[in-house]
Amino acid sequence: MPGTTLSSTSIRVEEDQDTQSIKDKLDGWFVSESLAASRVLDRAAVIAGDYRMDGNGNMRFAVFVPASTGRRRVGRIVQRLNEIEVYKTMSMLGLMRARSLSVELNAVDTNLSALVADLADDQVSAEDNLNGLLKLSADLEGHSAAVAYRFSASKAYAAIVAQRIEVLRESQFEGRQSFREFMMRRFDPAMRTVQALDNRLQDLISRAIRTGDLLRTRVDVERQTQNQELLSSMNRRADVQLQLQRTVEGLSVVAISYYATGLSLYVLTPLSGMMGMSKSVLTAAVVPLVVGSVYLALRRIRKHIQQ
C-alpha cells in the first residue's frame, strides 16, 4: 500500500484454554524479557505480546480463547489490541519531537540566563537586552507553535491507550507482567518526558515574560533618571535666564533713565536759566528722580505680568 506505515500488527488467535500449553507457546513465540500476558474480560481470553517487531516489521500478539468464547468478544479483543498499538505509536511521535526540542531548549535556556545576568550589568544597554529578549521570545513562541499540537495529541492518545487497557479488565496470568504493568514501565516514562518538555517550554516562556517585566522596569528607571536630569537642566537654565533677565532689567533701567534724563533736560534747561541754576546742578537734581521713576515703573510692570 502507498504511503508511510504507522503501525503494523500480526495477531494469532487460537482456541486453547490449557494453561501449560499456553505457557509453552508463549515461551516459543515471544521474547521473555519484554513479554506481557494477562487474562482479560473476566478470564474470557488470554492475550500476550512482547512489543518487538518480527522480520516483516510487525508487532506480534497472541490471543488464546476457549471454544465457548463468542466471535464478537474475540473481535473486540483483537480490536482493542490494534487500538492500543496504533494509539501508542501515535503518542510516541511526541517523544521524537520532544527529544529534538530538548537540544533547542538547552540553547534558549543558556541565552535567557545570560540575558537575565546582563540586566544587572550597567555596561550593557537596555536596547541590546531588549533586542536579545525579542529574539528569544520569538524563538520560544515558534517552538511552542511547532509542538503544541503534537504534545496535545500525545496526551490525548496516551489517555486513549490507558482507557483501552482499562476496558480489557486484566487479571494476572502465571506471574507474567500485564499490559498495564508493561505500559507503566515502558510507555508512561516516555509520556512523562513529553509532559516534562512541554512544562519546560511553558516555564521558559514564563521566564521570558518575567525578564521582559524586569527589562521594562529598568527602562522605566533609566527614563525617570533621564527625566530627572532634564528637569534639573531646565531648572538650571531657568535660573540662568532669571539672572539674565534681572541683569537686562538693570541695564534697561539705566538705558531708559539715560534717555529720559536727556528729554527732561531739554524741557527743564530754559527754566534753569530763569531760576539761576546751572545745567550740571539741574542734571544732578533730575537724574535721581528719573531713575527712581523708571525703576518703580518697571517693577510695577513685572508684578502685573507675574500675576
C-alpha positions as CSV (number, residue, x, y, z in Angstrom):
1,M,0.0,0.0,0.0
2,P,1.3,3.5,-0.8
3,G,2.2,5.9,2.0
4,T,4.1,5.6,5.2
5,T,3.4,2.8,7.6
6,L,2.5,4.0,11.0
7,S,1.8,0.6,12.7
8,S,1.5,-3.0,11.6
9,T,0.3,-5.8,13.8
10,S,0.2,-9.6,13.4
11,I,-2.3,-11.2,15.7
12,R,-2.6,-15.0,16.1
13,V,-5.9,-16.3,17.6
14,E,-6.1,-19.9,18.8
15,E,-8.6,-21.9,20.7
16,D,-6.7,-23.1,23.7
17,Q,-7.5,-22.9,27.4
18,D,-4.8,-25.2,28.8
19,T,-2.5,-23.1,31.0
20,Q,0.6,-25.2,30.4
21,S,0.1,-25.3,26.7
22,I,-0.3,-21.5,26.5
23,K,2.9,-21.1,28.6
24,D,4.8,-23.4,26.2
25,K,3.6,-21.4,23.2
26,L,4.5,-18.1,24.8
27,D,8.0,-19.3,25.6
28,G,8.5,-20.3,22.0
29,W,6.9,-17.4,20.2
30,F,8.0,-14.3,22.3
31,V,11.0,-12.7,24.0
32,S,10.5,-13.5,27.7
33,E,12.3,-10.3,28.9
34,S,9.6,-8.0,27.5
35,L,6.6,-10.4,27.3
36,A,3.3,-9.2,28.7
37,A,0.5,-11.6,29.2
38,S,-2.8,-11.5,31.1
39,R,-6.3,-12.8,31.3
40,V,-8.9,-10.3,30.1
41,L,-12.7,-9.8,30.1
42,D,-13.3,-11.8,33.2
43,R,-11.0,-14.6,32.2
44,A,-12.7,-15.0,28.8
45,A,-9.3,-15.0,27.0
46,V,-5.5,-14.8,27.4
47,I,-3.6,-12.1,25.5
48,A,0.1,-11.8,25.1
49,G,2.7,-9.8,23.2
50,D,6.3,-8.7,23.6
51,Y,6.2,-5.4,21.7
52,R,9.1,-6.5,19.4
53,M,8.9,-6.3,15.6
54,D,9.4,-9.5,13.7
55,G,11.3,-9.8,10.4
56,N,8.4,-8.3,8.5
57,G,8.1,-5.2,10.7
58,N,5.0,-6.4,12.5
59,M,4.2,-6.2,16.2
60,R,3.1,-9.7,17.2
61,F,0.3,-10.6,19.6
62,A,-1.4,-13.8,20.5
63,V,-5.0,-14.4,21.7
64,F,-6.0,-17.7,23.3
65,V,-9.7,-18.3,23.8
66,P,-11.8,-21.3,24.9
67,A,-14.2,-22.7,22.5
68,S,-17.1,-21.1,24.4
69,T,-15.9,-17.5,23.7
70,G,-18.1,-15.9,21.1
71,R,-16.7,-14.5,17.9
72,R,-17.9,-10.9,18.7
73,R,-16.0,-11.0,22.0
74,V,-12.9,-12.2,20.2
75,G,-13.3,-9.4,17.7
76,R,-13.5,-6.8,20.4
77,I,-10.3,-8.2,22.0
78,V,-8.5,-8.0,18.6
79,Q,-9.8,-4.5,18.0
80,R,-8.6,-3.4,21.5
81,L,-5.1,-4.8,20.8
82,N,-4.9,-2.9,17.5
83,E,-6.2,0.3,19.0
84,I,-3.6,0.1,21.9
85,E,-0.8,-0.4,19.4
86,V,-1.9,2.3,17.0
87,Y,-2.6,5.0,19.6
88,K,0.7,4.0,21.4
89,T,2.6,4.6,18.2
90,M,0.8,7.9,17.6
91,S,1.6,9.2,21.1
92,M,5.2,8.2,20.7
93,L,5.5,10.8,17.8
94,G,5.5,13.4,20.5
95,L,8.6,11.8,22.2
96,M,10.6,12.1,19.0
97,R,9.7,15.8,18.8
98,A,10.4,16.3,22.5
99,R,14.0,14.8,22.1
100,S,14.8,17.2,19.2
101,L,13.2,20.1,21.1
102,S,15.3,19.4,24.2
103,V,18.5,20.4,22.5
104,E,17.0,23.6,21.2
105,L,15.6,24.5,24.6
106,N,19.0,24.0,26.2
107,A,20.4,26.7,24.0
108,V,17.5,29.0,24.7
109,D,17.8,28.4,28.4
110,T,21.5,29.3,28.3
111,N,20.9,32.5,26.3
112,L,18.0,33.5,28.6
113,S,20.1,33.0,31.7
114,A,22.9,35.2,30.2
115,L,20.3,37.8,29.3
116,V,19.0,37.9,32.9
117,A,22.6,38.3,34.2
118,D,23.1,41.2,31.8
119,L,20.2,43.1,33.3
120,A,22.4,43.7,36.4
121,D,25.3,44.9,34.2
122,D,25.3,48.7,33.7
123,Q,27.7,48.3,30.8
124,V,25.1,46.5,28.7
125,S,22.5,48.9,27.3
126,A,18.8,48.2,27.7
127,E,18.4,48.4,23.9
128,D,20.8,45.4,23.5
129,N,18.9,43.5,26.2
130,L,15.6,44.2,24.5
131,N,16.8,43.0,21.1
132,G,18.1,39.8,22.6
133,L,14.9,39.3,24.6
134,L,12.8,39.8,21.5
135,K,14.8,37.2,19.6
136,L,14.5,34.7,22.4
137,S,10.8,35.3,22.8
138,A,10.3,34.8,19.0
139,D,12.2,31.5,19.2
140,L,10.1,30.3,22.1
141,E,6.8,31.2,20.5
142,G,8.0,29.5,17.4
143,H,8.8,26.3,19.3
144,S,5.5,26.5,21.1
145,A,3.5,26.8,17.9
146,A,5.5,23.9,16.3
147,V,5.0,21.4,19.1
148,A,1.7,22.5,20.7
149,Y,-0.5,20.2,18.5
150,R,1.9,17.2,18.7
151,F,2.2,17.4,22.5
152,S,-1.5,17.8,23.0
153,A,-2.1,14.9,20.6
154,S,0.3,12.7,22.5
155,K,-1.5,13.4,25.8
156,A,-4.8,12.5,24.2
157,Y,-3.5,9.3,22.6
158,A,-1.9,8.3,25.9
159,A,-5.2,8.7,27.6
160,I,-6.9,6.5,25.0
161,V,-4.2,3.8,25.5
162,A,-4.9,3.8,29.2
163,Q,-8.7,3.7,28.6
164,R,-8.4,0.8,26.1
165,I,-6.3,-1.2,28.6
166,E,-8.8,-0.4,31.3
167,V,-11.7,-1.9,29.4
168,L,-9.9,-5.2,28.9
169,R,-10.2,-5.8,32.7
170,E,-6.9,-7.6,33.1
171,S,-6.0,-10.2,35.7
172,Q,-2.6,-11.8,36.2
173,F,-1.6,-14.8,34.1
174,E,1.0,-17.1,35.7
175,G,3.0,-14.3,37.3
176,R,3.6,-12.6,34.0
177,Q,3.5,-8.8,33.8
178,S,0.2,-7.4,32.5
179,F,-0.2,-5.0,29.7
180,R,-0.9,-2.3,32.2
181,E,2.4,-3.0,34.0
182,F,4.3,-3.1,30.7
183,M,2.9,0.4,29.8
184,M,3.7,1.7,33.2
185,R,7.4,0.6,32.8
186,R,8.0,1.4,29.2
187,F,5.3,3.8,27.9
188,D,4.5,6.1,30.8
189,P,8.1,7.3,31.2
190,A,8.0,8.4,27.5
191,M,4.8,10.3,28.1
192,R,6.2,11.9,31.2
193,T,9.2,13.0,29.1
194,V,6.8,14.7,26.7
195,Q,5.0,16.4,29.6
196,A,8.3,17.5,31.1
197,L,9.4,19.1,27.9
198,D,6.1,20.8,27.5
199,N,6.3,22.1,31.1
200,R,9.9,23.3,30.5
201,L,8.8,25.1,27.3
202,Q,6.0,26.9,29.2
203,D,8.4,27.7,32.0
204,L,10.9,29.3,29.6
205,I,8.0,31.4,28.1
206,S,7.0,32.5,31.6
207,R,10.7,33.3,32.4
208,A,10.9,35.4,29.2
209,I,7.8,37.3,30.2
210,R,9.2,38.0,33.7
211,T,12.5,39.0,32.1
212,G,10.6,41.4,29.9
213,D,8.9,42.9,33.0
214,L,12.4,43.3,34.7
215,L,13.7,44.9,31.5
216,R,10.7,47.2,31.3
217,T,11.3,48.2,34.9
218,R,14.9,49.0,34.2
219,V,14.0,51.1,31.1
220,D,11.4,53.0,33.2
221,V,14.0,53.7,35.9
222,E,16.5,54.9,33.3
223,R,13.8,57.0,31.7
224,Q,12.9,58.5,35.1
225,T,16.6,59.3,35.7
226,Q,16.8,61.0,32.3
227,N,13.7,62.9,33.0
228,Q,15.1,64.0,36.4
229,E,18.3,65.1,34.7
230,L,16.3,67.0,32.1
231,L,14.3,68.7,34.8
232,S,17.4,69.7,36.7
233,S,18.9,71.1,33.5
234,M,15.7,73.0,32.8
235,N,15.8,74.4,36.4
236,R,19.4,75.5,35.9
237,R,18.5,77.1,32.6
238,A,15.6,78.9,34.3
239,D,17.9,80.2,37.0
240,V,20.3,81.5,34.4
241,Q,17.5,83.0,32.4
242,L,16.2,84.7,35.6
243,Q,19.7,86.1,36.3
244,L,20.0,87.3,32.8
245,Q,16.5,88.9,33.0
246,R,17.4,90.7,36.1
247,T,20.6,91.9,34.5
248,V,18.7,93.1,31.5
249,E,16.2,94.8,33.7
250,G,19.0,96.7,35.5
251,L,20.5,97.7,32.1
252,S,17.1,98.7,30.9
253,V,16.7,101.0,33.9
254,V,20.0,102.6,33.1
255,A,19.2,102.9,29.4
256,I,15.7,104.3,29.8
257,S,16.9,106.6,32.6
258,Y,19.6,108.0,30.3
259,Y,17.2,108.8,27.5
260,A,14.5,110.1,29.9
261,T,17.1,112.4,31.6
262,G,18.1,113.8,28.3
263,L,14.5,114.5,27.3
264,S,13.8,116.1,30.8
265,L,16.9,118.4,30.4
266,Y,15.5,119.6,27.1
267,V,12.4,120.7,28.9
268,L,13.9,122.0,32.1
269,T,17.0,123.8,30.7
270,P,15.1,127.0,29.9
271,L,13.7,127.0,33.4
272,S,17.2,126.6,34.9
273,G,18.3,129.9,33.3
274,M,15.3,131.7,34.8
275,M,16.0,130.2,38.2
276,G,19.7,131.0,38.0
277,M,20.6,127.3,38.2
278,S,23.4,125.8,36.2
279,K,22.8,122.9,33.9
280,S,25.1,120.5,35.9
281,V,23.1,121.2,39.1
282,L,19.8,120.7,37.2
283,T,21.1,117.4,35.8
284,A,22.1,116.2,39.3
285,A,18.7,117.0,40.6
286,V,16.8,115.4,37.7
287,V,18.8,112.1,37.5
288,P,17.7,110.5,40.8
289,L,14.1,111.4,40.1
290,V,14.1,109.9,36.7
291,V,16.0,106.7,37.8
292,G,13.6,106.2,40.7
293,S,10.6,106.7,38.5
294,V,11.8,104.3,35.8
295,Y,12.7,101.6,38.4
296,L,9.3,101.8,40.1
297,A,7.5,101.7,36.7
298,L,9.4,98.6,35.5
299,R,8.9,96.9,38.9
300,R,5.1,97.5,38.7
301,I,5.0,96.2,35.1
302,R,6.9,93.0,36.2
303,K,4.4,92.4,39.1
304,H,1.5,92.9,36.8
305,I,2.9,90.3,34.3
306,Q,3.6,87.7,37.0
307,Q,0.0,88.0,38.3
